[in-house]
Amino acid sequence: MQTLSKWYRLTGRGGAGALITCMALGSGVAHGADEILGWDTSNFRIGGYVRAWTSFNLQNPPETPEDDRWDPSMVRGSLMLDADLKTGPLYWKAIGRADAEYKTDYLERLEDQNQAATPGGPGSDLTDTYNQGELREFYFDYAATDRVRFRVGKQQVVWGETDFFRAMDVVHGFDYRWRSFLEPESDELRKPLILVDTTIDIPEAGGSLQLLLRPGLDRDKDIGNTYDLFGGRWALQPNKGIDFLAPGLLTTNHDHSDGDADDPTGGVRWSGFAGGIGYSIAYLKTFNNDPVVNSAFAPYKEAPEGTLGDFIHPEIDLFGVTLNGYVPSIDSVLSTEIVYTQDAAFNVGTDFFGGALPGFGGIKKKDVLQTMVRLDKNLDLQSWLGTQRPSFFSVQLFDKWIQSYDRDDDIVELTGFGAPIKEHTTLLTAILGLNYKNDSINPMLAVGTDLSNGGGFVIPSVEFVMGDSWRLRAEADLFFHDGQKEPGEIEQDTHLFGGFANNNQLLFRLTRQF
């Protein structure tokens, strides 16, 4: 990290200089890795990437006293190594990643505010919070017979068909602290777990049975989704510069009686193909991916450790079905996902403490039915847009339906914000991908809107493919909303995308693969 900071200072404090420096870093390290690590043998292979990000604020967040528009919000570098080894009947996989950030002036201002108002928590040292190095995956595969396979160790298991908003893909939590939900590769944000994954092929029935056991050996922080609750760049407005995890406020409790990270969890999934339709049926016992607050003012089952409360992840049960198949009449692939969740946890109290602490009125559990329908199609836009080949188009409708809904339950949509949740929350997303110059220039447009509450996002991007190794991505992350919460305001109209108010970003990402 000291070296990265030194390189940044040598190129000046502007984000463009930092990006150029990170490019040079990526080139040097990657070429060295090619020479030292990038060999292939029959039993061993190692590869990976060096990656650099620079992002800029396109708006001025209201939490800081200075005008932060155009300031660099992130200067980040990563090195990922991916190794495969075969030893006798075992196939081994190890993936490690190290991340380091330079503290931009904008981050320093947020950190100063955290230290002044809510000192002692992770927001008081933001680069230490964003920097990390870990062995992300380490497992082995073993084929006991031609029908029975085991994968044992720290790994990722993906269930479900959804993209931006997930229903069945909840075996793992996601780390949204440093880039929110915007990084295009989900496996970079997903938090791997120690699992025993057993697959039994049953060709007579046209499918396979997957048995998943999480024995409870993971670190506490690997459970559930992790958000910016410490006043960093992706804290929801107006919480930048306020560290809710600082001493005297809130803690995270992974030992709660209703959500103990040491408890074993797991599931079973049957997947098959019949009549031209791919399908799966699954059951999963896991943890509420999004944390809820066990409030000190209305404790749930046990008193919290934090002064105001604890973030907890109660256990839940999910039952899911997925279907996908090609429909010749519309030349498209249709997919659907239906997931019924028992005892999903929500916070209540839209006007709690006079509206100053919305969501701190306690926890209420409700069953939830989530439904997704998606259409994937190749569009012939060559004559209109001059693309090289048909363009990929995908549209997805996602609905979250709270069962036995009662407005008097006073459930909040977002803890800390006063807007009540609705019986149905329906979101629509679409993606259009274009290709030019032998797929070396690839623009993409992703859009999404909250049909129930207003607001959404528009994400135009373009990726340049330069040979076999280099990738450059330019992206704008643009949000719109129907309501936002200003600093010090008591409100009841801030829904999901209102939390992203005044946080539009311009991002450049350079990758050197090896």
Steps between C-alpha positions, in 0.01 A plus 500: 500500500789738574639425155165568335469827690853599397425433134185706529689795650761482224231541235317777681182488705264495202306186416623491139861483614415224742330299227805528274719389789277202572525409131877490531469298819272252327734463204813440709348257747310310233804458275697376800222259588497373141868416527494359853152356544322478168609154391278207418575137580280195495445521877546864595381836370505850642357821359313806613485872443626837613220758508477874568195719556461876511157656557385862523200667661265641237295674770565677828394292802338738751661344809840670461563877526702512175393453139595139426384492138772367266715390794640145482289277722703182449855413394529125546728221387458121520711195433319167459670161468308190388679165530398144404684185605427131437634245748387146434118489518474852646468824306596805710399862450634808682406862432660787690448873463669805651340846481655836586368854478651845503326745734363769270424850629131412493552189714718702736217750548254218575749344738552833680125532549479146634782570745337822616141377539523122547863408581650159564322291238598372155410836345787663689748318274330455164799367309553234764134406454524482120841329490492124533685187406348156524493148368156531344458138390683181590338165430547160341283298262475124532303264277411201718325325210388596152181633662607643836722808531615700800630854526631577848640826631457874466303561181210672323172330412255685276132413510239695307446692179491867606747776415483829694247398765534152645239260635654151494866599469529544877728213598761773547494859609660778296754767590348829385727728704743627238296498175139441608323265251673644193797270434392293194656171618288364785771256606721795595239622753364166618643385835623137473413250773641172629266240351465131426333490157389155385355436154334171407419450132185298433477475120202264520300793640660756270666702770729529801461542873717756679547481878652805665634510856653803667647359824530842668879542481499839326610832639212706638556771241441250217130474590240716326527817295747767613413863431670833552374575851817686596460831317701419187440585135208256460316585821142589413425873503512673750732260686838572341733609778293321769635169630213298645746227601695734728507430876183619670274445200442162332686171484467188286403190697554166324426303818134597542277209600292549184801532271818335625769483232640185661178306436516259203285590200447350157258389237403257229438567131373283218576628151404337175385534143164379368296583193748762387479679836781533750372508856603480863327451834684604815480540875750708694546585866719806528520843658306815417751646254413859584561587866223631724541699821433336835406829662594590857157664525310184394733198537427187299543186717809638673649835591748644249861575578508837322373817664233548232484139386666222303490404136399133480430243227212275614466153348247449220364213289461530123316284248575577136419395145678613182405439136670596176453407137518617142174621341525476118195719431676804646856374446580562866598324819249545782596446862311520824583466865245463781623502859296475819683619811374410845557743786684776318596766755403868470543806720195700609428855614474757220455779757697349786645753746320779319641384168861539614563123515276338238518122511610482864154395622583131488505200264203337332512186289299443185491237230599639160433380145754621245442452128728572207426475128777564245524508122837463324516568128749580225387813313602564140614862523775474241324711239397764758805529722773345285580226749707206390248235606161469672486680834417341832187636669358397836201634694407385850194566717546437872221512760520469880161424658468511878245245618228593754593863443355750746584869479459518878807278535689821421789326321769730359652433160848610613610513862587859582254638245132572562333371184266205568545187293222413258330165459656469154837640399546453126820577311570491127851473356637472147843449343606562139847394388654608167815378323729678252834434329517124555372537857785732593262789581197396705255767617229401746199672653342378826187668635268430790198660662293449813146476363349512849683797651674685218868545443755282325835497326658541156846348446659557158839337454749395236774239522803504273669164437869547418654170403475195720596670824383861530147625576396861557150581624345846521170530684256759632280409798196728497213487750159668513240504776166639617610578856821550695602564859699813569742526795301549821165452326210291629324350198274217388558490125852360445491163326782286360641732235455811712794376703722540191410867457791727403734205452532471121843367402733488200723192510802371307623143551813352345573126514811308398426126489773238514 
